[in-house]
């Protein structure tokens, strides 16, 4: 029964998107999940599956068998968002989404494989979710899935996604109308993407900076980073409600796929752990494992990058009395003096992005050099650790 207790933490909420190559800066698809859950500690872990090796985002306390977003050696990548308007039965034991994705990564290499996988699963499947999937053949789709079946929503179908992308939160289009959650968060993301996608500038780092670190609120028409809406004029404290990043946000992952015909080993899982407004994006290429800041450290089950981001997150949400935990001290995240967490960590993230830009292009052309990649991982580890040390030393 402990499995269900662990996995139920995923059912809080997430924001996600599939961007096909039509709308990205380099023509490669992107699979994005901004994770919200009750387990703050996340890390990256490597697995040897039944058919394929894969890497994924896991809860640090978990002992294997559960993944919340991941990619395998064939370039098959999957994530989910919980849905709250698809379940149409009285099945009690649910929340097997992480288990399902772990098993799919172990045996699937394409959307077609995943559809066969779903069709062959025993019923009830014990899930209520939107599964987002991309593969190395150009496939990209969401699967709105409940205990008895699924509906495919194809991101490559111009009748369904005329602009080349789909955004999902915590409801399904084929589910019960006006039920579910995440309508405002979805509109936040849609508003932001619609303003930018026509310029074909969507990259993993665009996703992190424009979506996972956005404090735009579509319903209220405000943006906390703008002078007009800044809480800095008052106490700096604001209600944490319906932004994409929230107190429950624990990671943001953008999996950058490959173009058809490219080597799937160049699928890259860009990962921000802990709390995206106080985190740093680091790349993961399956063939060389992951940078040490993203994996279990020698002292605990937690990843160092997650621990460092969480320390800043807990300062942001420091009021524990009564309903105080609903409020965040936004001045710590962003301010006019440019001493907010997002602002001070940005140079480190930009350095890592720049560090990997040339070798990634070269590896795509000439083949991955694992020994070289491991040295770049070490440089990224040092950059992340130094950035947090510098930030905390000055406070």
C-alpha positions as CSV (number, residue, x, y, z in Angstrom):
1,X,0.0,0.0,0.0
2,X,3.0,2.3,0.5
3,X,3.3,2.6,-3.3
4,X,0.0,4.5,-3.5
5,X,1.0,6.8,-0.8
6,X,4.2,7.8,-2.6
7,X,2.6,8.1,-6.1
8,X,-0.4,10.1,-4.9
9,X,1.8,13.1,-4.3
10,X,1.8,13.6,-8.1
11,X,-1.9,14.3,-8.2
12,X,-1.5,18.0,-7.1
13,X,-1.0,19.6,-10.4
14,X,1.4,20.2,-13.3
15,X,1.7,22.4,-16.4
16,X,3.0,21.0,-19.6
17,X,3.3,21.4,-23.4
18,X,4.4,19.7,-26.5
19,X,6.1,21.9,-29.1
20,X,6.6,20.3,-32.5
21,X,9.5,21.3,-34.7
22,X,7.2,23.7,-36.6
23,X,7.5,26.2,-33.7
24,X,10.9,25.6,-32.1
25,X,14.0,27.6,-32.9
26,X,15.9,24.6,-34.4
27,X,13.1,22.4,-35.7
28,X,13.4,19.8,-33.0
29,X,10.4,18.9,-30.8
30,X,10.3,19.8,-27.1
31,X,8.4,17.9,-24.4
32,X,8.0,20.1,-21.3
33,X,6.7,19.4,-17.8
34,X,6.6,21.9,-15.0
35,X,6.1,19.5,-12.0
36,X,4.0,20.3,-9.0
37,X,3.8,17.7,-6.3
38,X,3.9,17.2,-2.5
39,X,7.4,15.7,-2.6
40,X,9.9,18.5,-2.7
41,X,13.0,16.3,-3.3
42,X,13.5,15.2,-6.9
43,X,16.5,13.9,-8.6
44,X,17.5,12.3,-11.9
45,X,18.1,8.5,-12.1
46,X,19.4,6.0,-14.7
47,X,17.6,2.7,-15.3
48,X,18.3,-0.4,-17.3
49,X,14.9,-1.4,-18.7
50,X,13.5,-4.6,-20.1
51,X,14.5,-3.6,-23.6
52,X,15.9,0.0,-23.3
53,X,18.0,2.0,-20.9
54,X,16.4,5.3,-19.8
55,X,16.8,8.2,-17.5
56,X,14.0,10.0,-15.6
57,X,13.0,12.4,-12.9
58,X,12.1,10.6,-9.7
59,X,11.1,11.4,-6.2
60,X,14.2,11.1,-4.0
61,X,12.6,8.8,-1.4
62,X,11.4,6.3,-4.1
63,X,13.2,3.0,-4.5
64,X,12.7,2.5,-8.2
65,X,9.9,1.6,-10.6
66,X,8.4,5.1,-10.8
67,X,9.3,8.0,-13.2
68,X,7.6,11.3,-13.7
69,X,9.2,12.4,-16.9
70,X,12.0,10.6,-18.8
71,X,13.6,9.5,-22.1
72,X,15.1,6.3,-23.3
73,X,17.9,5.3,-25.7
74,X,15.6,5.3,-28.7
75,X,14.5,8.9,-28.2
76,X,11.1,7.8,-26.9
77,X,10.2,10.4,-24.2
78,X,7.1,10.6,-21.9
79,X,5.6,12.7,-19.2
80,X,2.2,13.3,-17.6
81,X,-0.1,15.7,-16.0
82,X,-2.9,14.5,-13.7
83,X,-6.4,15.0,-15.0
84,X,-9.4,15.4,-12.9
85,X,-12.3,15.1,-15.3
86,X,-11.7,11.7,-17.0
87,X,-12.5,9.1,-14.3
88,X,-15.9,7.4,-14.8
89,X,-15.8,4.5,-12.3
90,X,-15.5,3.7,-8.6
91,X,-12.0,2.2,-8.7
92,X,-10.3,3.2,-5.5
93,X,-6.6,2.3,-5.9
94,X,-5.3,4.8,-8.5
95,X,-2.3,7.0,-9.2
96,X,-0.2,4.5,-11.1
97,X,0.9,7.1,-13.7
98,X,4.6,7.0,-12.5
99,X,4.6,3.2,-12.7
100,X,3.1,3.2,-16.2
101,X,5.7,5.7,-17.5
102,X,8.5,3.6,-16.0
103,X,7.3,0.5,-17.8
104,X,6.7,2.4,-21.1
105,X,10.2,3.8,-21.1
106,X,11.6,0.3,-20.7
107,X,9.8,-1.2,-23.8
108,X,8.6,1.6,-26.1
109,X,10.5,3.3,-29.0
110,X,7.6,5.1,-30.7
111,X,4.1,6.4,-30.4
112,X,2.9,3.3,-32.1
113,X,4.6,1.2,-29.4
114,X,3.0,3.2,-26.7
115,X,-0.4,2.8,-28.1
116,X,0.1,-1.0,-28.3
117,X,1.4,-0.8,-24.7
118,X,-1.7,1.0,-23.5
119,X,-4.0,-1.4,-25.3
120,X,-2.3,-4.4,-23.8
121,X,-2.3,-3.1,-20.2
122,X,-4.7,-4.9,-17.8
123,X,-7.9,-3.0,-16.9
124,X,-8.4,-1.0,-14.9
125,X,-5.2,0.9,-15.8
126,X,-5.5,2.8,-12.5
127,X,-4.6,6.2,-14.1
128,X,-6.4,9.5,-14.8
129,X,-3.9,11.5,-16.8
130,X,-2.7,13.2,-19.9
131,X,0.4,11.5,-21.1
132,X,2.6,13.6,-23.4
133,X,4.9,11.6,-25.8
134,X,7.5,12.4,-28.5
135,X,9.7,10.0,-30.4
136,X,12.7,10.1,-32.7
137,X,10.5,9.6,-35.8
138,X,8.7,13.0,-35.4
139,X,5.8,11.7,-33.5
140,X,4.2,14.0,-30.9
141,X,0.9,13.6,-29.1
142,X,-1.0,13.6,-25.8
143,X,-3.0,10.6,-24.7
144,X,-5.9,11.4,-22.5
145,X,-6.1,8.2,-20.5
146,X,-8.4,6.7,-17.8
147,X,-9.0,3.3,-16.4
148,X,-10.5,1.8,-19.5
149,X,-9.0,3.5,-22.5
150,X,-7.4,6.6,-24.1
151,X,-7.9,9.2,-26.8
152,X,-4.9,10.4,-28.8
153,X,-4.5,14.1,-29.4
154,X,-2.0,14.5,-32.2
155,X,0.2,17.6,-32.0
156,X,1.2,17.1,-35.6
157,X,-2.4,17.3,-36.9
158,X,-3.0,20.9,-38.1
159,X,-6.7,20.5,-37.4
160,X,-5.9,19.9,-33.8
161,X,-2.7,22.0,-33.3
162,X,-2.6,24.5,-36.2
163,X,0.2,26.5,-34.5
164,X,2.3,23.4,-33.8
165,X,1.9,23.1,-30.1
166,X,-0.4,21.8,-27.3
167,X,-0.6,23.0,-23.7
168,X,-2.0,20.8,-21.0
169,X,-2.6,21.3,-17.3
170,X,-5.0,19.2,-15.1
171,X,-8.1,18.6,-17.3
172,X,-8.7,16.7,-20.5
173,X,-10.5,18.0,-23.5
174,X,-12.5,14.7,-23.9
175,X,-13.4,14.7,-20.2
176,X,-16.4,16.3,-18.4
177,X,-16.8,19.9,-19.4
178,X,-15.8,22.6,-16.9
179,X,-14.4,20.0,-14.4
180,X,-10.8,19.5,-13.6
181,X,-8.1,22.0,-12.6
182,X,-5.5,24.3,-14.1
183,X,-7.6,26.5,-16.4
184,X,-5.9,29.7,-15.4
185,X,-2.4,28.2,-15.5
186,X,-3.2,26.8,-19.0
187,X,-4.3,30.3,-20.2
188,X,-1.2,31.8,-18.6
189,X,1.0,29.5,-20.8
190,X,-1.2,29.9,-23.9
191,X,-1.0,33.7,-23.7
192,X,2.7,33.7,-23.3
193,X,3.4,31.1,-26.1
194,X,1.0,32.8,-28.6
195,X,2.9,36.1,-28.3
196,X,6.2,34.3,-29.0
197,X,5.7,31.2,-31.1
198,X,5.3,33.1,-34.4
199,X,9.0,34.1,-34.1
200,X,10.2,30.5,-33.9
201,X,12.4,31.2,-30.8
202,X,11.1,28.5,-28.5
203,X,14.1,26.6,-26.9
204,X,14.4,24.8,-23.6
205,X,15.8,27.9,-22.0
206,X,13.0,30.0,-23.4
207,X,10.6,27.6,-21.7
208,X,12.3,27.9,-18.4
209,X,12.5,31.7,-18.4
210,X,9.2,32.5,-20.1
211,X,7.0,29.8,-18.6
212,X,8.5,28.0,-15.5
213,X,9.7,31.4,-14.1
214,X,6.8,33.5,-15.3
215,X,4.6,35.3,-12.8
216,X,2.1,36.4,-15.3
217,X,-1.5,35.9,-14.2
218,X,-4.0,35.8,-17.1
219,X,-7.1,36.1,-15.0
220,X,-6.0,39.2,-13.2
221,X,-4.0,40.6,-16.1
222,X,-0.9,41.2,-14.0
223,X,2.8,40.3,-14.1
224,X,4.7,40.5,-10.9
225,X,7.9,41.2,-12.7
226,X,6.5,44.4,-14.3
227,X,6.7,47.8,-12.6
228,X,2.9,48.2,-12.8
229,X,2.2,45.0,-10.9
230,X,5.3,44.8,-8.7
231,X,4.7,44.0,-5.0
232,X,8.0,45.7,-4.3
233,X,6.0,49.0,-3.8
234,X,4.3,47.4,-0.8
235,X,5.5,44.6,1.5
236,X,6.7,42.3,-1.2
237,X,4.4,39.5,0.0
238,X,1.8,38.2,-2.5
239,X,-0.7,35.4,-2.6
240,X,0.7,32.3,-4.4
241,X,-2.3,31.4,-6.5
242,X,-2.5,30.1,-10.1
243,X,0.9,31.2,-11.4
244,X,2.8,28.5,-13.3
245,X,5.5,28.4,-10.6
246,X,4.0,27.9,-7.1
247,X,5.0,26.6,-3.7
248,X,4.3,23.1,-4.9
249,X,6.6,23.4,-7.9
250,X,9.5,21.0,-7.6
251,X,11.1,20.7,-11.1
252,X,10.9,21.8,-14.7
253,X,12.1,19.5,-17.4
254,X,12.3,20.2,-21.2
255,X,13.3,17.2,-23.3
256,X,14.7,18.3,-26.6
257,X,14.2,15.6,-29.1
258,X,15.8,14.9,-32.5
259,X,14.9,15.5,-36.1
260,X,13.9,12.3,-38.0
261,X,17.1,10.6,-39.1
262,X,19.3,12.1,-36.4
263,X,20.9,9.9,-33.8
264,X,18.4,9.5,-30.8
265,X,21.4,9.5,-28.4
266,X,21.3,13.3,-28.9
267,X,18.0,13.6,-27.1
268,X,18.7,16.1,-24.3
269,X,16.8,16.3,-21.0
270,X,17.3,19.8,-19.8
271,X,16.5,19.7,-16.0
272,X,15.8,22.3,-13.3
273,X,15.4,20.8,-9.8
274,X,13.9,22.1,-6.6
275,X,12.0,25.2,-7.5
276,X,12.3,26.6,-11.0
277,X,12.6,30.3,-10.0
278,X,15.5,29.4,-7.8
279,X,17.0,26.6,-10.0
280,X,19.5,26.3,-12.7
281,X,19.0,24.3,-15.9
282,X,21.5,21.5,-16.6
283,X,21.5,19.1,-19.6
284,X,21.4,15.3,-19.4
285,X,22.4,13.0,-22.2
286,X,21.5,9.4,-21.5
287,X,24.7,7.8,-22.8
288,X,26.8,9.6,-20.2
289,X,24.5,9.5,-17.2
290,X,23.8,12.9,-15.6
291,X,25.8,15.7,-13.9
292,X,26.5,15.0,-10.3
293,X,24.4,18.0,-9.1
294,X,21.3,16.2,-10.4
295,X,21.7,12.7,-9.0
296,X,21.8,11.2,-5.5
297,X,24.7,12.5,-3.5
298,X,27.0,10.6,-1.1
299,X,25.3,11.9,2.1
300,X,21.6,11.4,1.3
301,X,19.1,10.3,-1.4
302,X,18.8,13.9,-2.6
303,X,20.4,15.7,-5.5
304,X,22.7,18.7,-4.5
305,X,21.1,21.1,-7.0
306,X,17.6,20.2,-5.5
307,X,18.9,20.8,-2.0
308,X,20.3,24.2,-2.9
309,X,17.2,25.4,-4.7
310,X,14.9,24.2,-1.9
311,X,16.9,26.2,0.7
312,X,16.0,29.3,-1.3
313,X,12.4,28.2,-1.8
314,X,11.9,27.8,1.9
315,X,13.1,31.3,2.5
316,X,10.6,32.5,-0.1
317,X,7.7,30.7,1.7
318,X,8.9,31.3,5.2
319,X,5.6,32.2,6.9
320,X,4.2,29.0,8.4
321,X,1.5,30.3,10.8
322,X,-2.1,30.0,9.9
323,X,-2.6,30.6,6.1
324,X,0.8,32.2,5.9
325,X,2.1,29.3,3.7
326,X,-0.1,30.6,0.9
327,X,2.1,33.7,0.6
328,X,5.5,34.2,-1.0
329,X,8.0,36.9,-0.4
330,X,8.4,37.9,-4.1
331,X,11.2,40.4,-3.4
332,X,13.5,37.5,-2.8
333,X,12.7,36.0,-6.2
334,X,12.8,39.2,-8.3
335,X,13.4,42.9,-7.5
336,X,14.5,46.2,-9.0
337,X,17.9,45.9,-7.5
338,X,18.4,42.7,-9.5
339,X,19.3,40.7,-6.4
340,X,16.4,38.2,-6.7
341,X,17.2,34.5,-7.0
342,X,16.1,34.4,-10.6
343,X,18.3,37.3,-11.5
344,X,21.4,36.2,-9.6
345,X,21.3,32.7,-10.9
346,X,20.7,33.6,-14.5
347,X,24.3,34.2,-15.4
348,X,25.2,30.6,-14.3
349,X,22.4,29.2,-16.4
350,X,23.5,31.3,-19.4
351,X,27.1,30.1,-18.9
352,X,26.0,26.4,-19.0
353,X,23.8,27.0,-22.0
354,X,26.7,28.7,-23.9
355,X,29.1,26.0,-22.7
356,X,27.2,23.2,-24.3
357,X,26.0,25.0,-27.4
358,X,29.0,24.3,-29.7
359,X,29.7,20.7,-28.5
360,X,26.1,19.7,-28.9
361,X,26.0,20.9,-32.5
362,X,29.3,19.1,-33.1
363,X,28.1,15.9,-31.5
364,X,24.9,16.0,-33.6
365,X,27.1,16.1,-36.7
366,X,30.0,13.9,-35.8
367,X,28.7,11.6,-33.0
368,X,28.7,11.9,-29.2
369,X,32.1,12.0,-27.5
370,X,31.3,10.6,-24.0
371,X,34.6,11.5,-22.4
372,X,34.3,15.1,-23.6
373,X,30.7,15.2,-22.4
374,X,31.8,14.1,-18.9
375,X,34.2,17.0,-18.7
376,X,31.5,19.4,-19.7
377,X,29.3,17.8,-17.0
378,X,32.0,18.6,-14.4
379,X,32.2,22.2,-15.6
380,X,28.4,22.5,-15.3
381,X,28.6,21.0,-11.8
382,X,31.2,23.6,-10.7
383,X,29.1,26.4,-12.2
384,X,26.0,25.4,-10.4
385,X,27.7,25.0,-7.0
386,X,29.6,28.2,-7.4
387,X,26.5,30.2,-8.3
388,X,24.6,29.0,-5.2
389,X,27.7,29.6,-3.0
390,X,28.1,33.1,-4.3
391,X,24.4,33.9,-3.9
392,X,24.1,32.7,-0.3
393,X,27.5,34.2,0.7
394,X,26.2,37.6,-0.1
395,X,23.1,37.4,2.1
